[in-house]
Amino acid sequence: MALNIKRPNGTEDVIPKNVHKWHTVEKIARDTAESFGFGEIRFPTFESTDLFLRSVGETTDVVQKEMYTVMAKESKFTLRPEGTAGAIRSMLQNGLLNEALPQRVYYIVSCFRHERPQAGRLREFHQFGLEMAGSSSPAADAEVISLAQTLLNRLGLKNIKLYINSIGCPACRAKYHDTLRTYFSAHKTELCETCQDRLIKNPMRILDCKSPICQEIAKDAPIILDYLCEECSNHFENLKGYLTKLGIEYNVNPKIVRGLDYYTKTVFEFVTTEIGAQGTVCGGGRYDGLIEQLGGQNTPALGFAMGIERLLLVMDKQGCDYLTPKKCDIYFATMGDAALEKAMELSKSLREYGYFAEYDMMNRGLKAQMKYANKIGAAFTLVLGDNELSEGKAKLKEMEKGEETQIALDDKFAAAFEEVYFNKIMDVMETESGDGGLLSFMGGDK
Ligand code: HAM
């Protein structure tokens, strides 16, 4: 019977043969964040809807069109459309901001936005994100951007361009809003319905509208960089200086306003042209007013998030390396019940040592078992039958070269296997140039 319930549109499955790609990104992301002093934070998948209204902003596309909101009894909850709001809510609720500053957290979370699915744009997607709270210095902006750049480099990604902009503070933005209102008022009737409303409430959001007509009108709109106050302007200049010192190439793009309302001063995006229209792999910026807006003390903060699915699209496209998935170290081919029981016992002891051991659970004949061992790429096989059991020893076969080693089936089996295993590693190290072969033989992690 055909499966008649499929996964929802805009969601993806990750099956075991592909999960090593995710592990690669997650591991390198964690290691990188931790090397910059960030600690992992975990927070709920859903939050009170108000949290997102007050942070992401009521006039954003995310809040107006894309949130998954549910009524549960009398409470209204929303599946997180992004990580910042939940991370900051959690930092506040757990008193992290009363501890030594800056506070630095990172997260790997699923996010939900009801957008039109296309390559690189999903309804459930995953973000690696991080937030730093407490520093108003442009050095912190440079640090966070440098972290993002380091991570992209460590993932092996190339040709990803960094775009930066400053969208000022509430003071300079008030003047800019007036100018924008005047500009867009001349095109009022051509704007989409949502943007007509934004014209009054938050004209900067029109710059971010996805409607082609609004985008066309926005092309010639005045840019915020011309309206920055002295402090915002100095902050931006200092950031550029730090980026240059760090050897990080950047392009100033005055059109970047970001799709979320909480940003102030620096905003940035890392963009690729290699995966189609959804090429922004990382977006972030400073949000100096958010913490206070959510009930905390006035605390400057900033961060970014990367879309993991988008990172993987680019990594696949560019042929980046992934951690090698773990392969079977030893397969026991068994004949009869007593041999099967022995295989169970030996596997148990090997697994205590951290090896990946497997034996037949399908009642296959010997030939079919060996075919299976080949198929799964077992590094070693060991045939167990009545003879081997009565003699208390068996032949351990190294599958690549076919070399056999006699091994006792006693309580020193795991230690003896380890010795043969490490001899093989030494062999691989001597014959392979580089460590690609070794890593693949060792299943990446051992
Ligand atoms: P964002 O730009 O909305 O920022 O999302 C960050 C990244 O998530 C995007 O650059 C993209 O790679 C990925 N992404 C967003 N929407 C989708 C989607 N529908 N499908 C696949 N990937 C997607 C934020 O979320 C901010 N919270 C980032 C931040 C953290 N700013 C400061 N701290």
Boltz pocket constraint, residues with backbone or C-beta under 6 A from the ligand:
constraints:
  - pocket:
      binder: B
      contacts: [[A, 81], [A, 82], [A, 83], [A, 84], [A, 85], [A, 113], [A, 115], [A, 120], [A, 121], [A, 122], [A, 123], [A, 124], [A, 125], [A, 126], [A, 127], [A, 129], [A, 130], [A, 131], [A, 259], [A, 260], [A, 280], [A, 281], [A, 282], [A, 283], [A, 284], [A, 285], [A, 302], [A, 303], [A, 304], [A, 305], [A, 306], [A, 307], [A, 308], [A, 309], [A, 310]]
      max_distance: 6.0
